[in-house]
Amino acid sequence: MKFETRTPRDRWIEAGLEALAAGGPDAVRVEALAKQLGVTKGGFYGFFADRNALLAAMLDTWERESTDEVLERVEREGGNPKRRIVRAGVLTFSSDRLLPIDLAIRTWARRDPAIAGRLRSVDNRRMDLLRQMFSTFCDDPDEVEARSLLAFCLLIGDHFLAADHGDRSRAQVLHRAADLILDR
């Protein structure tokens, strides 16, 4: 006798996050995900009451991976505060996995107040880390806040800016901007 195994819950969430990153929340459709996974959509309802439950699980996964897991890894790997700031940014905003999801959620948040609130919570946690790290080598609270904002904006804005930099590469300009913000 052969038993049919269900598609694991995490595979549905992962497929949903991939669809979100590629096409926004409207691309997260149960039927399309089932087709992508090569299964029927019946198994979906064993894990999720409806599409909204899947979207909530996707947001939970994104938040855990982009904050909790990033912060844990930054702490575990240690280093001086400047290195930790750079590491947190690299883990969050330069990966093929987290970056597209983060950018899709930012777009989604522009038209959905509940998502905007969730994004605000995540961004506040990220800013708290920056404030904590900058305050280890900067005494002025106003400067700590400004440096934190500039660092965060640099990481996000880099993905939206289409400007050229003369005879300098984007990487060179980003590195110099980081040097200025981090006082290196």
WOPE-V661007 format. One record per pair of residues at least 24 apart in sequence whose ideal C-beta (glycine too) atoms are under 10 Angstrom apart, sorted by the first residue. I is the first residue (numbers start at 1). J is the second residue. Records with the same first field share a line. If there is no record, write none. Layout:
I: J / J
//
This chain:
4: 39 / 40 / 43
5: 43
6: 39 / 42 / 43 / 44 / 46 / 47
7: 33 / 34 / 37 / 38 / 39 / 40 / 43 / 44 / 46 / 47
8: 37 / 43 / 47
9: 43 / 44 / 46 / 47 / 48 / 54 / 57
10: 47 / 57 / 61
11: 36 / 37 / 39 / 43 / 47
12: 37 / 39 / 41 / 43 / 44 / 46 / 47 / 48 / 54 / 57 / 58
13: 47 / 48 / 54 / 55 / 57 / 58 / 59 / 60 / 61 / 62
14: 58 / 61 / 97
15: 54 / 58
16: 48 / 51 / 54 / 55 / 57 / 58 / 59 / 61
17: 57 / 58 / 59 / 61 / 62 / 65 / 97 / 98 / 100 / 101 / 104 / 105
18: 97 / 100 / 101
19: 58 / 104
20: 55 / 58 / 59 / 62 / 100 / 101 / 104 / 105 / 107 / 108
21: 62 / 96 / 97 / 98 / 99 / 100 / 101 / 102 / 103 / 104 / 105
22: 100 / 104
23: 104
24: 104 / 105 / 107 / 108 / 111
25: 51 / 55 / 58 / 104 / 105 / 107 / 108 / 111 / 112 / 115
26: 108
27: 104
28: 54 / 55 / 58 / 104
29: 54
30: 54
55: 108 / 114 / 115
56: 114 / 118
58: 101 / 105
59: 101 / 105 / 108 / 114 / 115 / 118 / 119 / 122
60: 118
61: 101
62: 98 / 101 / 102 / 104 / 105 / 118 / 119 / 122
63: 105 / 118 / 119 / 121 / 122 / 125
65: 91 / 92 / 95 / 97 / 98 / 101 / 102
66: 91 / 92 / 93 / 95 / 97 / 98 / 99 / 101 / 102 / 105 / 122 / 125 / 126
67: 92 / 121 / 122 / 123 / 124 / 125 / 126 / 128 / 129
68: 125
69: 98
70: 95 / 98 / 125 / 126 / 129
71: 125 / 126 / 128 / 129
74: 129 / 133
75: 129
80: 133 / 136 / 137
81: 129 / 130 / 132 / 133 / 134 / 135 / 136 / 137 / 138 / 182
82: 133 / 134 / 136 / 137 / 178 / 179 / 181 / 182 / 183 / 184
83: 133 / 182
84: 129 / 130 / 132 / 133 / 136
85: 129 / 130 / 132 / 133 / 134 / 136 / 147 / 148 / 151 / 178 / 181 / 182
86: 133 / 151 / 178 / 182 / 184
88: 126 / 129 / 130 / 133 / 151 / 155
89: 126 / 130 / 151 / 152 / 154 / 155 / 156 / 158 / 178
90: 155
92: 122 / 126 / 152 / 155 / 156
93: 126 / 152 / 154 / 155 / 156 / 158 / 159
94: 155 / 158 / 159
99: 155 / 156 / 159
100: 159
102: 155 / 156 / 159
103: 156 / 159 / 160
106: 156 / 159 / 160
123: 152 / 156
126: 151 / 152 / 155
127: 151 / 152
130: 181
133: 182
134: 181 / 182 / 183
137: 182 / 183
138: 183
143: 183
146: 181
147: 180 / 181 / 182 / 183
148: 181
149: 181
150: 177 / 178 / 180 / 181
151: 177 / 178 / 181 / 182
152: 181
153: 181
154: 178 / 180 / 181
//
